[in-house]
Amino acid sequence: MDAEAAPRPFVSRDGMMLGARLTVPFIPGLVIYGSAFGTAAAQKGLTLSESMLSSAIVFAGAAQLVSLELWRDNWTFASILAITLLVMTVNARMLLMGASLQPWLHGIDGRVLWPGIHLMTDANWIIAERYRSDGGRDAGVLFGSGVLQWIIWVLAVIPGYMAGSLVEEPRRYGLDLVMPIIFAGMLVPIWKGKQDLVPWGVAGAVALTTSALVPGYAFIVAGALSGALTAALLPVRDHG
C-alpha cells in the first residue's frame, strides 16, 4: 500500500481508555517493582519526595534501580559520568523500540506525541505492538497505558519507602523476576511464526553470552541490536 494512502494514526479518548484497561495485568508487577525502588532509595538515604520525584521525572524502572548501585553521598565528575553511561546503556533499547513505532506514530501532533513518548515503557510498547498487529491505529492505546503506568509507578514508591529495610534484598524473594515473567507472557501473542525464531534466538543467545562475559548491563543492548540486525538481514516473506 502506498505510504500516502495508508490510514493515518490518531489519538482518541476511547483508545486511551483501552490502553489503560490493557495495562491491568501489569499492575501487580508495577506495584512490586515500584515498591522495590522505594525501599532501595530509602536505604540509600533519599527522602520520600526525592524518590517520588525520580520516578515521576525519570520514569525508567530498571535504570532507576541500577543507578542506585552507583549512588554517592559526594558526587564527582567521574561518578556522574559513570552513572550517566550506565543509565544510557540500560535505556539504549528505547532507541530500537521508538524506531519500531515511528511508522505508526508519524503524523501525530507533537503536542500529544512527545509527552506520550516520554511515558513509553517496555510494557506499553508490548501492548502497542500487540494492538498494532491486530490492525489497530489508535495511538491513544500507547499513551493511555503510559499514563496509568506512570501514576502507579510513582505511587508505588510510597509503600516501598515506608517499608524501609523490611525487604533488604528483593532478589532474595524473587521479586526481580515479576516484571520479566509478565513481559515474557505478553510476548507470546506477538509471535508471528517461524520467521521470528531466528532473530529471537539470536537475541537471546547473544544476551546470555554477553551477560556471562561482560559485567554490567551491556547484555541488554547487545541482545536487542543483534536481534534487530538479524531480522533486518533476513529475506522478507510474503504472507499475503
N, C-alpha and C positions, 0 to 999 in steps of 0.2 A: 504494500500500500504506500502511496506517495506520502512523504512526511507532512506536506502541507494539507493533505486531505485527511490525515489521521485525526481522530477525535481529540479535542483539546482537554487537558485535565481541568478540574475545577475544585473548589472547596465549598462544602455546604455544612450546615448545622447537623443535618442527618448523618453525614459522613463522619463528623467529629464524634457524635454520639455512638456510632457504630464502632469507631476506633476505641472509645472508652470501654465499650462492652467487651470487645475482643481482648482487652488488657486484663480482664478479671482473672484468668488463670495465672497471671504473673504476680498478682498482688501478694500472696504469701511469701514468695521468694524475695520480692522487693522489700517487704517489711523486715524480714530476717537479715537481708543484706544491708539495708539502711541502718538497722539497729547495730549490726556488727561494726559499721563505720563509726557510729556514735560512741560505742564502747571504746574502740581504738583511739578515737580523738580525745576522749576523756582521759585515757591513760597517758596520752602524750602532752597533757596539760592545756589543751584548748578549752575555751569556755563554750557553753552551750550555744551562745549566739554566734561565735566564730565557726562552730561545727555546722550549724544550720546554714550559715552564710556560704560556707564552702559547698554544701550540697546544692544550694539554690543557684549559685553562680557557675560553679564548675560542672555540676551535674554529670559526673562520669565515675560511676561506682568503682570499677577496677582501678582506674587512675588515682582516685582519691585514697583508696586503701593502700596501694603500693607506695604512694608518695609519703605516707606516714612512716614508712620504713626508713626514710632518709630525713625525717623531721628533726630540726635542730632548735635549741634554745637561742643560740647565737649563730646568725647566718653570715656566710662569707660569699664572695662571688662564685667560688668553686662549688660550694654546696647548692647555691641557687641554680647554677648551670647543670649540675648533676640531676637535680630533681626535675628541671625543665626537660632534659633529654629523656629521662625515664618516662615522664608523662606523655611526651611526644611519641615515644616508642609504643607504649601501651595503646594510645589512641590512633596510631597510624592506620589501623584497619578502617577508620572512618573515611579515609580518602577513597578507598575502593567502594565502600557502602554508598557514599554520596554520589560517586560516579555512576553506580548502577541505577540510581534513582533519577539522574539528570534527564533522560528522555521522557520520563513520566511527569516530572515537575516543571519542565521547561514551559515558560509562558505564564506561570502563576505570578501574580502581583508580588513584587519584592517585599512590600509591607507585611504580607502574610507569609511569604516563603522563608525569609531569613529568621524570624523568630521561631518558626516551625522547625527549621533545620537545626537550630540550637538545641531543640528538645529531642533530637533523634538519638536513639539508643539502639543497642543490639535487639532489644525486644520489639520495639515498634518498627524497626527495619524489617524484622522477620514477619510481623503482622502485615506490613505494607506489601511485602513480596508475595505473601500468600494471597492477599486480596487482589493484587495485580494479575497473578497467574490465573485467577478466575475471571479475568476480564474487567475488573473494577477500575474506574477512572477518578473517583472522588478522593483527592489528596487529603481531604479532611480526616480520613481514616488514620493517616500517619500523624497528623497534628493533634487530633483528639486523643489518641493513645499517648502521645508525648506529654500532653498537659496533665493527664491523670497520673502518669508515672512520675512526673516532676513533683506533683503535690504529695504523693505517697512517699517518695524518696526523702523529701525534706522533713516531713512529719515523723517518719520512721526513725530519724536521728534521736528524737526525744527519749523514747523508752530505752534505747541502747545506751545513751549518755547517762541516764538516771541509774541504769543497772551498774554502771561503772565497772568494777573489777569482778562482777559476778561471773562473767564469761571471759576469762583471761585469754583463752586461745580458741577462737571459733573453729579452727580446723580440727581440734580435738574431738568435737562433736559432729563433724561432717557438715557444718553449716556453710562452708565454702563451696559445697557441691550442689546446693539448692538451685542456683541460677543456671549452672551448666546443664543440669538434668532437664530443667524446663526448656532451655534452648534446644537441646537435642530432640526433645519430644516435638517441639514446634517445627523442626526442620523436616520432619517426615513428609508432610503434605507438599513441600517444595520439590521433593524428589520427582524428576521428570522421566526417569527411566535409566537404562544402561549407559546413556551418554554422559550421565553425571558421575558414573562410577570412577572413571579415570581421574578427573580433576579433584573430586572429593578425596579419593585415595591418596593422590599425590600431596594434597594439602595436609592431610592427617599425618602421613609418613614424615614429611619434612618438618612439621611442627614438633612431632615427638622426638625426632632425631636432634633438632636444634635445642629442644628443652634439655636433652640429656648431655649435649656437648657444650652449650653456651649458657653461662649463668645469666640470670635476669629474665626479661620478658621479650627477648628477640624472637622467640618462637611464634609469637602472635603475628608479627609482621612477616616472618619467613613463610609460615603456613598460608597466610592469606595471599601473598604475592605469588607463591608457587602454584597455588590452585587457580588463581586468575589467569596467569600466563599459560598454564596448561590448557585451560578452557579456550583461551584465545587462539592457540596454535592448532587445536583440533579442527577437523573439517566440519562445516556447518551441515547439519542433517535436515532434510526437508520432511516436516511432519504433516504436510498437507495431504 
